[in-house]
Amino acid sequence: MVKKHSYSTQLRPDQQAMAGIIARHVPETADWASPIPNLLLFRRDQPTEPDFCLLEPSVVLVVQGTKRIMVGGEAFPYNTSNFLITSLDLPATSQVLEASDDEPCLGLALKLDIRILAEQIAQGVLPSNSERGNGMSVGLGTMTPEILAPLRRLVDLLEEPEAIGVLAPLIQREIHYRLLRSDRASLLRQIASVDSHSYRIAKAVDWLKTHYASPLRVDELASLVQMSAPTFHHHFRQLTSKSPLQYQKWLRLSEAKRLMLNEHLDASSAAFKVGYESPSQFNREYSRLYGMPPKRDIEHLRQQAGGMVMS
């Protein structure tokens, strides 16, 4: 406990500096895709209700406030003392727990590059005592000065935009290195090792994201990633908390919601476009996931100022 407290004392100045920069660039509730590749900043001025999102392989941290992610019924609350890390595209529920107008919830999400992780693992950067992963593809890591320092330097580049092209790639490589030396190294190793089940499931997830509107034959998808159907089904559920069919359904409903909200398609048109043959089935499954029928849900979202989905 003493060690953890000393971390929070050391981190506070860096976090305050990052909070100031994020607040200047994101002056109101929003998610902002920064000019730094793969870096997204977010701000929430009030606590929020749980909202569905898709977590990409990324590291997420708050420099002010508290958030919580729910994956497969398990809660992952995080604040300035830890960070959230994911190694697969995961359907999740996100919620801001602590935020106010005076002290908004501020933070960032940096998408991870699996190629950089694999390269650094091949170079032997993992600590000698690094353990094998437990099958989870999401977890919380302890924030340390070694991890925070390059993250701060990356955010600082927003104040020096002419240096982004030269320095951002170098800083991002260091961030990957620091994460591979963290207490979450095993989670990253399991997804970057080409001979692992996790790597093959990641390939299956990529296929589903591209072909979500097509009929899904689980046996064929298992064969595509060179796994037996039972093994594929077991590891897919272990890593994503969903079966392949449930995952595809979530992708379809999520995309249909985007089409209705952003491209103003009606419910039936959106349903057909994402692969549903029956609008009534689409309405039932949409209502089950989002708590209300499509039309009413979209009307509700349009009435909410700044209602954006973020991890």
SERO-4910 file (N, C-alpha, C, O; in steps of 0.05 Angstrom, whole numbers):
BEGIN
 pado doro    nc1    nc2    nc3   cac1   cac2   cac3    cc1    cc2    cc3    oc1    oc2    oc3
  Met    A     17    -24      0      0      0      0     17     25      0     10     45    -13
  Val    A     40     25     14     57     48     15     68     54    -13     70     77    -21
  Lys    A     76     33    -27     87     36    -54     66     49    -72     73     67    -88
  Lys    A     42     40    -71     21     51    -88     16     81    -82     12     97   -100
  His    A     17     88    -56     13    116    -48     35    133    -59     31    156    -67
  Ser    A     60    123    -58     82    139    -68     80    144    -98     88    165   -108
  Tyr    A     68    124   -113     64    128   -142     45    151   -146     50    169   -162
  Ser    A     22    152   -131      2    172   -136     13    200   -130      6    219   -143
  Thr    A     31    202   -110     44    227   -104     62    236   -126     62    260   -134
  Gln    A     77    217   -138     96    224   -159     81    231   -185     90    248   -200
  Leu    A     59    218   -190     45    222   -215     29    248   -216     23    258   -238
  Arg    A     22    259   -193      3    281   -193     11    305   -211     -6    314   -226
  Pro    A     36    315   -211     42    337   -228     39    331   -258     29    348   -273
  Asp    A     48    307   -266     44    300   -294     15    298   -302      7    307   -323
  Gln    A     -1    287   -284    -29    284   -290    -43    311   -292    -60    316   -309
  Gln    A    -35    329   -274    -46    356   -275    -39    371   -301    -55    384   -313
  Ala    A    -14    367   -309     -5    379   -335    -21    368   -358    -30    383   -376
  Met    A    -25    341   -359    -40    329   -380    -69    338   -380    -81    342   -401
  Ala    A    -80    340   -356   -108    349   -353   -111    377   -365   -131    382   -379
  Gly    A    -92    394   -360    -94    421   -371    -93    421   -402   -109    436   -414
  Ile    A    -76    405   -413    -74    404   -443   -100    392   -455   -110    402   -474
  Ile    A   -109    370   -443   -133    357   -453   -157    376   -451   -173    378   -469
  Ala    A   -159    390   -428   -182    409   -425   -181    431   -445   -202    440   -454
  Arg    A   -157    440   -453   -155    462   -473   -164    452   -500   -177    466   -515
  His    A   -156    427   -507   -162    417   -534   -190    405   -536   -202    403   -557
  Val    A   -202    398   -513   -229    387   -512   -245    403   -492   -248    394   -469
  Pro    A   -255    427   -500   -266    446   -481   -294    438   -471   -305    451   -453
  Glu    A   -307    418   -483   -333    410   -474   -335    380   -478   -318    367   -491
  Thr    A   -357    368   -468   -361    339   -470   -358    329   -498   -373    338   -516
  Ala    A   -339    312   -503   -334    302   -530   -313    281   -530   -299    277   -510
  Asp    A   -310    267   -552   -288    250   -559   -274    263   -582   -287    269   -602
  Trp    A   -248    267   -580   -233    282   -601   -211    265   -612   -192    257   -597
  Ala    A   -212    260   -638   -190    246   -651   -168    266   -656   -170    283   -674
  Ser    A   -147    264   -641   -125    284   -642   -109    281   -668   -111    261   -682
  Pro    A    -93    301   -674    -75    299   -698    -53    279   -694    -38    273   -713
  Ile    A    -49    269   -670    -29    248   -665    -42    221   -673    -63    214   -661
  Pro    A    -31    206   -692    -43    181   -700    -49    162   -677    -33    158   -659
  Asn    A    -74    151   -677    -83    131   -658    -87    142   -630    -92    126   -611
  Leu    A    -87    168   -626    -91    180   -600   -118    195   -600   -123    213   -615
  Leu    A   -136    187   -581   -162    199   -578   -163    210   -550   -156    197   -531
  Leu    A   -173    235   -547   -177    247   -521   -207    249   -515   -223    251   -534
  Phe    A   -214    247   -490   -242    249   -483   -247    266   -458   -229    270   -442
  Arg    A   -271    277   -457   -279    294   -435   -309    289   -429   -325    288   -447
  Arg    A   -315    286   -403   -343    284   -394   -346    303   -370   -330    302   -351
  Asp    A   -366    321   -371   -370    340   -350   -389    331   -328   -391    345   -307
  Gln    A   -401    308   -331   -419    297   -311   -417    267   -312   -410    256   -332
  Pro    A   -424    253   -290   -426    224   -291   -446    216   -312   -465    231   -318
  Thr    A   -442    192   -324   -459    183   -346   -472    157   -339   -463    142   -321
  Glu    A   -493    151   -353   -506    125   -352   -489    105   -368   -474    113   -386
  Pro    A   -490     79   -362   -475     59   -378   -483     61   -408   -506     64   -415
  Asp    A   -463     60   -425   -467     62   -454   -450     41   -468   -428     35   -460
  Phe    A   -462     29   -489   -448      8   -504   -425     20   -521   -428     42   -532
  Cys    A   -404      5   -523   -381     14   -539   -366    -10   -549   -370    -32   -539
  Leu    A   -348     -6   -567   -330    -26   -577   -301    -18   -569   -291      2   -579
  Leu    A   -289    -34   -552   -261    -28   -543   -242    -40   -564   -243    -64   -569
  Glu    A   -225    -23   -575   -204    -33   -592   -180    -40   -576   -178    -32   -552
  Pro    A   -161    -55   -587   -136    -60   -572   -123    -33   -565   -114    -19   -583
  Ser    A   -122    -26   -540   -114      0   -532   -107      2   -503   -113    -16   -487
  Val    A    -94     24   -496    -90     31   -468   -106     56   -463   -105     75   -478
  Val    A   -122     56   -441   -139     78   -435   -133     88   -407   -131     71   -388
  Leu    A   -130    114   -403   -125    124   -376   -141    150   -372   -146    165   -391
  Val    A   -147    155   -347   -159    180   -339   -138    196   -324   -123    184   -307
  Val    A   -136    221   -329   -118    238   -313   -134    255   -293   -122    270   -277
  Gln    A   -160    253   -294   -178    265   -275   -205    252   -277   -216    248   -298
  Gly    A   -215    243   -253   -241    230   -253   -239    200   -251   -217    189   -246
  Thr    A   -261    186   -254   -262    157   -252   -282    146   -272   -303    157   -276
  Lys    A   -274    124   -286   -291    111   -305   -293     81   -297   -279     71   -280
  Arg    A   -312     68   -310   -315     39   -306   -323     26   -333   -340     37   -347
  Ile    A   -310      4   -339   -317    -12   -362   -329    -39   -352   -318    -51   -333
  Met    A   -350    -47   -365   -362    -74   -359   -358    -91   -384   -367    -84   -406
  Val    A   -345   -114   -380   -341   -134   -401   -350   -161   -391   -339   -171   -371
  Gly    A   -370   -172   -404   -379   -199   -397   -388   -201   -368   -384   -221   -355
  Gly    A   -400   -180   -357   -410   -180   -330   -389   -174   -309   -396   -172   -285
  Glu    A   -364   -169   -317   -343   -162   -298   -337   -133   -300   -334   -122   -322
  Ala    A   -334   -119   -277   -329    -91   -276   -300    -85   -274   -285    -98   -259
  Phe    A   -291    -64   -288   -263    -55   -287   -263    -25   -282   -262     -9   -301
  Pro    A   -264    -16   -256   -263     13   -251   -234     22   -251   -216      9   -241
  Tyr    A   -230     46   -262   -203     56   -263   -203     87   -259   -221    101   -267
  Asn    A   -181     96   -247   -177    125   -242   -148    132   -247   -135    120   -264
  Thr    A   -138    152   -233   -111    161   -238    -89    142   -228    -66    146   -235
  Ser    A    -96    122   -213    -76    103   -202    -72     79   -219    -54     63   -214
  Asn    A    -89     75   -240    -86     52   -257    -94     58   -285   -103     81   -291
  Phe    A    -92     39   -303   -100     43   -331   -114     18   -340   -110     -4   -330
  Leu    A   -131     21   -360   -145     -1   -373   -130     -9   -398   -121      8   -413
  Ile    A   -128    -35   -402   -114    -44   -426   -130    -67   -439   -139    -85   -424
  Thr    A   -133    -67   -465   -147    -88   -479   -130    -98   -502   -115    -82   -514
  Ser    A   -133   -123   -508   -117   -135   -530   -134   -146   -553   -123   -157   -572
  Leu    A   -161   -142   -551   -179   -151   -572   -201   -130   -575   -205   -114   -557
  Asp    A   -215   -130   -598   -239   -114   -601   -261   -127   -584   -269   -149   -590
  Leu    A   -270   -112   -564   -289   -124   -545   -314   -107   -542   -312    -83   -538
  Pro    A   -338   -119   -545   -362   -105   -538   -362   -100   -508   -357   -118   -492
  Ala    A   -369    -76   -500   -367    -69   -471   -388    -48   -465   -402    -37   -483
  Thr    A   -390    -42   -439   -407    -20   -430   -389      0   -415   -374     -8   -397
  Ser    A   -390     25   -422   -373     46   -410   -389     65   -393   -412     71   -401
  Gln    A   -378     74   -371   -393     93   -354   -373    111   -339   -352    101   -329
  Val    A   -379    137   -338   -363    156   -322   -376    157   -294   -399    162   -291
  Leu    A   -359    152   -274   -369    151   -246   -365    177   -232   -382    185   -215
  Glu    A   -343    191   -237   -337    216   -223   -329    237   -244   -310    234   -258
  Ala    A   -345    259   -244   -340    281   -262   -358    304   -254   -380    299   -243
  Ser    A   -350    329   -258   -366    352   -252   -357    375   -271   -336    372   -284
  Asp    A   -372    397   -271   -364    419   -287   -337    431   -279   -321    439   -295
  Asp    A   -332    431   -253   -307    441   -242   -284    422   -246   -261    430   -251
  Glu    A   -290    396   -244   -269    375   -247   -280    354   -266   -288    332   -257
  Pro    A   -279    359   -292   -289    339   -311   -272    314   -312   -249    315   -304
  Cys    A   -283    293   -322   -268    268   -326   -253    272   -353   -265    276   -374
  Leu    A   -226    271   -351   -209    276   -374   -190    252   -378   -181    240   -358
  Gly    A   -185    245   -402   -167    223   -407   -161    218   -436   -168    234   -453
  Leu    A   -149    195   -441   -141    189   -469   -142    159   -474   -142    143   -455
  Ala    A   -144    152   -499   -143    124   -508   -122    123   -530   -125    138   -550
  Leu    A   -103    106   -528    -82    102   -548    -85     74   -560    -82     54   -545
  Lys    A    -91     73   -585    -94     47   -599    -66     34   -601    -47     46   -608
  Leu    A    -65      8   -594    -40     -7   -594    -34    -18   -622    -53    -24   -637
  Asp    A     -9    -20   -628      0    -32   -653     11    -60   -647     33    -63   -636
  Ile    A     -4    -80   -655      4   -108   -650     31   -114   -663     46   -131   -652
  Arg    A     37   -102   -685     63   -108   -698     86    -98   -682    107   -111   -680
  Ile    A     83    -75   -669    104    -65   -651    108    -83   -627    130    -89   -619
  Leu    A     85    -92   -616     87   -111   -593    101   -136   -601    119   -146   -587
  Ala    A     94   -148   -624    106   -173   -633    136   -169   -638    152   -187   -631
  Glu    A    144   -147   -649    172   -141   -655    188   -139   -629    209   -150   -626
  Gln    A    177   -125   -609    191   -121   -584    192   -147   -568    212   -152   -554
  Ile    A    171   -163   -569    171   -189   -556    193   -206   -568    208   -220   -553
  Ala    A    196   -206   -595    217   -221   -608    245   -212   -600    263   -228   -600
  Gln    A    247   -187   -592    273   -176   -583    279   -182   -554    300   -175   -544
  Gly    A    259   -195   -541    263   -204   -513    260   -182   -492    274   -182   -472
  Val    A    241   -164   -497    238   -142   -477    221   -150   -453    221   -136   -433
  Leu    A    208   -173   -454    191   -181   -432    208   -187   -408    230   -199   -410
  Pro    A    199   -180   -384    214   -186   -359    216   -216   -356    198   -231   -364
  Ser    A    238   -226   -344    242   -254   -341    221   -268   -324    217   -292   -327
  Asn    A    208   -253   -307    188   -265   -289    160   -262   -300    140   -266   -286
  Ser    A    158   -253   -326    131   -250   -338    117   -276   -340    128   -296   -349
  Glu    A     92   -276   -331     76   -301   -330     58   -302   -355     53   -282   -368
  Arg    A     49   -326   -361     30   -330   -383      4   -318   -375     -4   -316   -352
  Gly    A    -11   -309   -396    -37   -297   -391    -57   -317   -381    -54   -341   -383
  Asn    A    -79   -306   -369   -100   -323   -357   -123   -326   -376   -144   -335   -368
  Gly    A   -120   -317   -401   -142   -319   -421   -158   -294   -423   -173   -292   -443
  Met    A   -156   -276   -405   -171   -251   -407   -158   -232   -427   -134   -232   -430
  Ser    A   -175   -217   -442   -164   -198   -461   -169   -170   -452   -167   -151   -469
  Val    A   -176   -165   -427   -179   -139   -416   -170   -140   -387   -173   -160   -373
  Gly    A   -158   -118   -377   -149   -118   -350   -141    -90   -341   -139    -71   -358
  Leu    A   -135    -87   -316   -125    -62   -304    -96    -65   -296    -88    -85   -285
  Gly    A    -80    -45   -303    -52    -45   -296    -46    -22   -277    -61     -2   -276
  Thr    A    -25    -25   -261    -17     -4   -243     -2     18   -257     18     13   -271
  Met    A    -11     43   -253      2     65   -266     28     71   -251     28     73   -226
  Thr    A     50     74   -265     76     79   -254     88    104   -268     79    111   -289
  Pro    A    108    116   -255    121    139   -269    133    131   -296    133    148   -314
  Glu    A    143    107   -298    155     98   -323    135     96   -346    142    102   -369
  Ile    A    110     89   -340     89     88   -360     78    116   -366     73    123   -389
  Leu    A     74    131   -345     62    157   -349     80    177   -364     70    194   -379
  Ala    A    106    175   -360    124    195   -371    122    197   -402    119    219   -412
  Pro    A    123    175   -417    121    177   -446     92    185   -454     89    198   -475
  Leu    A     72    177   -439     45    186   -445     42    216   -443     29    229   -459
  Arg    A     55    227   -422     55    256   -420     69    269   -443     59    289   -454
  Arg    A     92    258   -451    107    270   -473     91    269   -499     92    287   -516
  Leu    A     75    248   -502     58    245   -526     37    267   -526     32    281   -546
  Val    A     24    271   -503      3    292   -501     16    320   -504      4    338   -516
  Asp    A     40    323   -494     54    349   -497     58    357   -526     59    381   -533
  Leu    A     60    337   -544     64    343   -572     40    359   -584     43    371   -605
  Leu    A     17    358   -571     -6    373   -581      0    403   -579    -12    419   -594
  Glu    A     19    411   -562     27    438   -559     50    445   -578     58    468   -580
  Glu    A     61    425   -592     83    428   -611     76    412   -636     91    393   -642
  Pro    A     56    419   -650     46    402   -672     66    397   -694     65    376   -707
  Glu    A     85    415   -698    105    411   -719    123    387   -713    137    377   -731
  Ala    A    124    379   -688    142    357   -680    128    329   -680    140    309   -676
  Ile    A    102    329   -685     86    304   -683     97    283   -702    101    260   -694
  Gly    A    101    290   -727    109    271   -747    136    257   -741    140    234   -747
  Val    A    154    271   -728    180    260   -721    180    246   -695    191    223   -693
  Leu    A    169    258   -674    171    247   -647    150    228   -639    155    210   -623
  Ala    A    125    231   -649    103    214   -640    109    184   -644    104    168   -626
  Pro    A    119    175   -668    125    147   -671    145    136   -651    143    114   -641
  Leu    A    166    152   -644    186    144   -625    174    141   -597    180    122   -583
  Ile    A    158    160   -589    145    160   -563    126    136   -561    124    123   -540
  Gln    A    111    131   -582     92    109   -582    106     82   -579     96     64   -566
  Arg    A    129     80   -592    144     55   -589    153     52   -560    153     29   -549
  Glu    A    161     73   -547    169     72   -519    145     64   -501    148     48   -482
  Ile    A    121     74   -508     97     67   -492     92     37   -494     86     24   -474
  His    A     94     26   -518     91     -3   -521    112    -18   -504    105    -38   -491
  Tyr    A    136     -9   -505    157    -21   -489    150    -21   -459    153    -41   -446
  Arg    A    142      2   -450    135      5   -421    112    -13   -413    112    -24   -391
  Leu    A     93    -16   -431     70    -33   -425     78    -62   -424     68    -78   -408
  Leu    A     97    -70   -441    108    -97   -441    125   -102   -416    131   -125   -410
  Arg    A    133    -81   -403    148    -85   -378    131    -80   -353    140    -80   -331
  Ser    A    104    -77   -358     86    -71   -336     74    -97   -325     81   -119   -333
  Asp    A     57    -94   -305     44   -117   -293     22   -128   -311      8   -147   -303
  Arg    A     18   -118   -335     -1   -128   -354     13   -139   -379      1   -142   -400
  Ala    A     39   -145   -377     54   -156   -400     42   -181   -411     42   -185   -435
  Ser    A     33   -199   -393     23   -225   -402     -1   -222   -420     -5   -237   -439
  Leu    A    -18   -202   -415    -42   -198   -431    -34   -190   -459    -47   -198   -479
  Leu    A    -13   -174   -462     -4   -166   -488     11   -188   -503      8   -191   -527
  Arg    A     26   -204   -488     41   -225   -501     22   -246   -513     28   -256   -535
  Gln    A      0   -252   -500    -17   -273   -511    -29   -266   -538    -36   -284   -553
  Ile    A    -33   -240   -543    -46   -232   -568    -26   -227   -590    -33   -227   -613
  Ala    A      0   -222   -582     20   -216   -602     36   -240   -611     53   -239   -629
  Ser    A     32   -263   -598     47   -287   -605     32   -302   -626      9   -311   -622
  Val    A     44   -305   -650     30   -316   -673     22   -345   -669      4   -355   -684
  Asp    A     34   -359   -651     26   -387   -647      6   -391   -625      0   -413   -617
  Ser    A     -6   -369   -615    -24   -371   -592    -53   -373   -602    -60   -364   -624
  His    A    -71   -384   -585    -99   -384   -590   -110   -355   -592   -127   -349   -609
  Ser    A   -100   -337   -575   -109   -310   -575   -104   -296   -602   -121   -281   -611
  Tyr    A    -81   -301   -614    -75   -289   -640    -95   -299   -661   -104   -283   -678
  Arg    A   -102   -324   -660   -121   -335   -680   -149   -324   -675   -163   -319   -694
  Ile    A   -156   -321   -650   -183   -309   -644   -183   -280   -654   -204   -271   -664
  Ala    A   -161   -266   -651   -160   -238   -661   -164   -238   -691   -177   -219   -702
  Lys    A   -153   -257   -706   -157   -259   -735   -187   -264   -741   -198   -253   -760
  Ala    A   -200   -281   -725   -228   -286   -728   -245   -261   -723   -264   -256   -738
  Val    A   -238   -246   -703   -252   -221   -697   -249   -201   -720   -268   -188   -727
  Asp    A   -225   -200   -731   -221   -182   -754   -239   -190   -778   -250   -173   -791
  Trp    A   -241   -217   -782   -259   -227   -803   -288   -219   -798   -302   -210   -816
  Leu    A   -297   -222   -773   -324   -216   -766   -330   -186   -770   -352   -178   -778
  Lys    A   -311   -169   -763   -315   -140   -766   -319   -132   -795   -332   -113   -801
  Thr    A   -306   -147   -813   -308   -141   -842   -333   -154   -854   -344   -144   -873
  His    A   -341   -178   -844   -362   -193   -856   -386   -197   -838   -400   -217   -840
  Tyr    A   -392   -177   -821   -413   -180   -801   -441   -184   -814   -459   -195   -802
  Ala    A   -444   -173   -839   -470   -175   -852   -474   -202   -866   -496   -207   -876
  Ser    A   -454   -218   -868   -455   -244   -882   -465   -266   -863   -460   -264   -839
  Pro    A   -477   -287   -873   -484   -310   -856   -459   -321   -843   -438   -324   -856
  Leu    A   -461   -329   -818   -438   -339   -803   -440   -369   -800   -459   -379   -789
  Arg    A   -419   -382   -810   -416   -411   -805   -392   -415   -788   -369   -413   -797
  Val    A   -397   -421   -763   -375   -422   -743   -354   -442   -750   -330   -437   -746
  Asp    A   -362   -466   -761   -343   -486   -768   -323   -476   -789   -299   -481   -788
  Glu    A   -334   -461   -809   -317   -450   -830   -298   -428   -819   -275   -427   -828
  Leu    A   -308   -412   -801   -291   -391   -789   -269   -404   -772   -246   -395   -772
  Ala    A   -276   -425   -758   -256   -439   -742   -234   -451   -760   -210   -449   -754
  Ser    A   -243   -462   -782   -223   -474   -801   -206   -452   -813   -182   -456   -818
  Leu    A   -217   -429   -818   -202   -406   -830   -179   -398   -812   -158   -391   -822
  Val    A   -183   -400   -786   -161   -392   -767   -146   -416   -756   -132   -415   -737
  Gln    A   -151   -439   -769   -136   -464   -763   -140   -474   -734   -121   -479   -720
  Met    A   -166   -475   -727   -173   -486   -701   -197   -505   -704   -212   -502   -723
  Ser    A   -199   -524   -686   -223   -541   -687   -246   -525   -676   -242   -506   -661
  Ala    A   -270   -533   -684   -294   -517   -676   -297   -515   -646   -302   -494   -636
  Pro    A   -295   -538   -631   -298   -536   -602   -276   -518   -589   -283   -502   -571
  Thr    A   -251   -521   -598   -230   -504   -587   -234   -475   -593   -231   -457   -577
  Phe    A   -242   -470   -618   -248   -442   -627   -270   -430   -610   -267   -407   -601
  His    A   -292   -444   -607   -315   -434   -592   -307   -428   -563   -314   -408   -552
  His    A   -291   -446   -551   -283   -443   -523   -266   -418   -519   -271   -402   -502
  His    A   -245   -415   -536   -227   -393   -533   -240   -366   -541   -233   -345   -530
  Phe    A   -258   -367   -561   -271   -343   -569   -288   -332   -546   -287   -308   -540
  Arg    A   -303   -349   -533   -319   -340   -510   -302   -331   -487   -308   -312   -473
  Gln    A   -280   -346   -482   -262   -339   -460   -250   -311   -464   -248   -296   -444
  Leu    A   -243   -304   -488   -230   -279   -493   -249   -255   -497   -242   -233   -490
  Thr    A   -272   -260   -508   -291   -238   -515   -315   -238   -497   -331   -218   -498
  Ser    A   -319   -258   -481   -343   -262   -464   -369   -266   -480   -391   -265   -469
  Lys    A   -366   -272   -506   -389   -277   -523   -383   -301   -541   -360   -307   -547
  Ser    A   -404   -314   -551   -400   -334   -572   -396   -319   -598   -402   -296   -600
  Pro    A   -386   -333   -619   -383   -320   -645   -409   -308   -655   -409   -286   -666
  Leu    A   -431   -323   -652   -457   -313   -662   -466   -288   -646   -476   -270   -658
  Gln    A   -461   -289   -620   -469   -266   -603   -452   -241   -611   -461   -219   -611
  Tyr    A   -426   -246   -617   -408   -224   -624   -418   -212   -651   -419   -188   -654
  Gln    A   -424   -229   -670   -434   -219   -696   -460   -203   -692   -463   -182   -704
  Lys    A   -478   -213   -675   -503   -199   -670   -497   -171   -658   -509   -151   -666
  Trp    A   -478   -170   -640   -471   -144   -628   -460   -125   -649   -467   -101   -649
  Leu    A   -443   -135   -666   -432   -118   -688   -454   -108   -706   -454    -84   -713
  Arg    A   -473   -125   -713   -495   -117   -730   -512    -95   -718   -518    -75   -730
  Leu    A   -519   -100   -692   -537    -80   -679   -522    -54   -675   -534    -33   -677
  Ser    A   -497    -55   -669   -481    -31   -665   -479    -15   -691   -482     10   -690
  Glu    A   -474    -29   -713   -472    -15   -739   -500     -4   -747   -501     18   -758
  Ala    A   -521    -19   -742   -548     -9   -748   -554     16   -733   -566     35   -743
  Lys    A   -546     17   -708   -550     41   -692   -535     65   -704   -546     87   -705
  Arg    A   -511     60   -712   -495     82   -725   -509     91   -751   -510    116   -756
  Leu    A   -519     73   -767   -531     80   -792   -557     97   -787   -562    116   -801
  Met    A   -572     89   -767   -596    105   -761   -590    132   -749   -602    152   -756
  Leu    A   -569    133   -732   -563    158   -718   -548    177   -736   -554    201   -737
  Asn    A   -528    168   -751   -511    185   -766   -519    188   -796   -514    209   -808
  Glu    A   -531    167   -807   -538    168   -835   -568    169   -840   -577    169   -863
  His    A   -583    171   -818   -612    175   -818   -627    154   -834   -648    160   -846
  Leu    A   -618    129   -833   -633    107   -844   -656    100   -825   -653    103   -801
  Asp    A   -678     90   -836   -700     81   -819   -692     53   -809   -673     41   -819
  Ala    A   -707     43   -790   -700     17   -777   -699     -6   -796   -681    -22   -795
  Ser    A   -719     -8   -814   -720    -30   -832   -696    -30   -852   -684    -50   -857
  Ser    A   -690     -6   -862   -667     -4   -881   -641    -11   -867   -624    -25   -878
  Ala    A   -637     -1   -842   -613     -8   -827   -611    -38   -822   -590    -49   -823
  Ala    A   -634    -50   -815   -635    -78   -809   -625    -95   -833   -609   -112   -830
  Phe    A   -636    -89   -856   -629   -104   -880   -600    -99   -888   -586   -117   -896
  Lys    A   -590    -75   -884   -563    -68   -892   -542    -83   -875   -521    -90   -885
  Val    A   -548    -89   -850   -529   -103   -832   -533   -133   -832   -519   -147   -818
  Gly    A   -552   -143   -848   -554   -172   -851   -579   -185   -840   -582   -209   -843
  Tyr    A   -597   -169   -829   -622   -181   -819   -642   -186   -842   -644   -169   -860
  Glu    A   -656   -208   -841   -676   -213   -861   -704   -206   -851   -723   -203   -867
  Ser    A   -707   -204   -825   -733   -198   -813   -731   -173   -795   -717   -173   -775
  Pro    A   -745   -151   -803   -745   -127   -787   -756   -132   -758   -747   -119   -739
  Ser    A   -775   -150   -756   -786   -155   -729   -765   -168   -711   -764   -162   -688
  Gln    A   -749   -187   -722   -728   -198   -707   -707   -177   -699   -697   -177   -676
  Phe    A   -701   -159   -718   -683   -137   -712   -693   -120   -689   -678   -114   -671
  Asn    A   -719   -113   -690   -731    -97   -669   -729   -110   -642   -723    -97   -622
  Arg    A   -735   -136   -641   -734   -151   -616   -705   -151   -604   -701   -146   -581
  Glu    A   -686   -158   -621   -659   -160   -612   -647   -133   -605   -631   -130   -586
  Tyr    A   -654   -112   -620   -645    -85   -614   -656    -76   -586   -642    -65   -570
  Ser    A   -682    -81   -582   -695    -74   -557   -682    -89   -533   -679    -77   -512
  Arg    A   -675   -114   -538   -663   -130   -516   -636   -119   -509   -629   -118   -485
  Leu    A   -621   -110   -529   -594    -99   -523   -594    -71   -512   -581    -65   -493
  Tyr    A   -610    -53   -525   -609    -25   -518   -631    -16   -499   -631      7   -491
  Gly    A   -650    -33   -493   -671    -26   -474   -695    -12   -484   -713     -6   -469
  Met    A   -696     -6   -510   -719      7   -522   -718      2   -552   -697     -4   -563
  Pro    A   -741      4   -566   -742      0   -595   -724     19   -610   -717     41   -599
  Pro    A   -716     12   -634   -697     29   -649   -705     58   -652   -690     76   -646
  Lys    A   -730     62   -661   -738     90   -667   -738    107   -642   -728    130   -642
  Arg    A   -748     96   -620   -748    111   -595   -720    116   -584   -714    137   -573
  Asp    A   -702     96   -588   -675     99   -578   -660    121   -594   -646    138   -582
  Ile    A   -664    122   -620   -650    142   -636   -661    170   -629   -646    189   -628
  Glu    A   -687    172   -626   -699    198   -618   -688    207   -591   -682    231   -588
  His    A   -685    189   -573   -674    195   -546   -645    205   -549   -638    224   -536
  Leu    A   -629    191   -565   -601    199   -568   -598    226   -581   -581    242   -573
  Arg    A   -616    232   -600   -614    258   -613   -622    281   -595   -615    304   -599
  Gln    A   -637    275   -574   -644    296   -554   -622    301   -534   -623    321   -520
  Gln    A   -603    283   -533   -582    286   -513   -559    302   -526   -547    294   -546
  Ala    A   -553    324   -514   -531    340   -524   -504    327   -518   -498    318   -496
  Gly    A   -488    324   -539   -461    313   -536   -461    284   -528   -442    274   -516
  Gly    A   -482    268   -535   -483    240   -528   -467    224   -547   -477    215   -568
  Met    A   -441    220   -541   -422    205   -559   -413    181   -545   -410    181   -520
  Val    A   -408    159   -560   -399    133   -549   -369    132   -549   -355    139   -568
  Met    A   -358    124   -525   -329    123   -522   -322    101   -503   -338     95   -485
  Ser    A   -298     90   -506   -289     70   -487   -280     82   -461   -271     68   -443
***
